[in-house]
Amino acid sequence: MQTEDSYHGTHVAGTIGAASTNDRVGVAGGAWDVTVIPVRVLGRCGGELADIVSGIRWAAGIAPAVNAAGQQIVNRTQADIINMSLSIQAPCPASLQSAIDAAVARNVVVVVAAGNKANQASLYAPANCNNVLVVGASDARGGLSFYSNFGPQIDLLAPGGDVFADSDNDGRPDGVLSTRATTAGCYDPANSTSTERCYYSFLQGTSMATPHVSAALALLASQSGLRGRQLEDALMTRAIAPHGAEYGQIECARSRYATPITAGSPTCARPSGRGMLDLSRALGG
């Protein structure tokens, strides 16, 4: 249980676009001049399903929130894309599915993390809910990240990082660098040195992969004017680099939750969606 602030959401928001772009400081967000509406539904020691459900409905402009004084707070700027970098090991709760369905009915694309247990995504909500875009994680070498959940529920992969690797030998981990107030794993890209406290750090996870997709959707929405299901379809048809036929395969002995490609085969499959996020394919589309 997390008993102190992790600034997980700050890291996610920086990847989407909260980090300023082209200012020669820190990192660049995936989308620029984008509005990020932060909705806090989890805290230091976790959270309640009811808060997640209420957060979805508020972000989609469906239901108001109520502050400590009992006053209603209405979201007058409905989100076009909801990023959910979270997961719980449970069947999709009916209340969560209902909130997702209601948001999708208002032309919102709901992007969710597959989960980080190297297991079947079907066991984890909201990845096992309907009407969501499920994102798994790839590493810097283009493979399925060792921690990423997999299975038929996965729609696509995006960069999730691997803080235990340094594939380009630059002396820094292959994690995703983004905004985060921290003293752990601290790195200051402004002067390329570690400091006692900084506001950028490397993390890994499908939580880090998901905002890459949300940022890509925001860019496509800006370019095309599309929203909702049409926007999601545009991403999947215009911005995906397809996997090879054997992508995600692994020795069964190395992946207890993967499925043998044929009965008795020592090789197991880890379905990983239609391909990897590659927004360059959408240029001029």
Secondary structure, DSSP 8 states (H G I E B T S, - for coil): ---S---HHHHHHIIIIIS-SSSSSS---SSSS---------BTTB--HHHHHHHHHHHTTSS-EE-TTS-EE---S--SEEEE---EESS--HHHHHHHHHHHTTT-EEEEE--SSSSBGGGEETTTSSS-EEEEEE-TTSSB-TT--BSTT--EEEE--BTT--TT-SSS-BSEEEEEEESSSB-BTTTTB--SSEEEEEE-SHHHHHHHHHHHHHHHHHHH---HHHHHHHHHHHSEEE--TTTT-EEGGG-TTSEESSTT-SEEE----SEEE-GGGGTT-
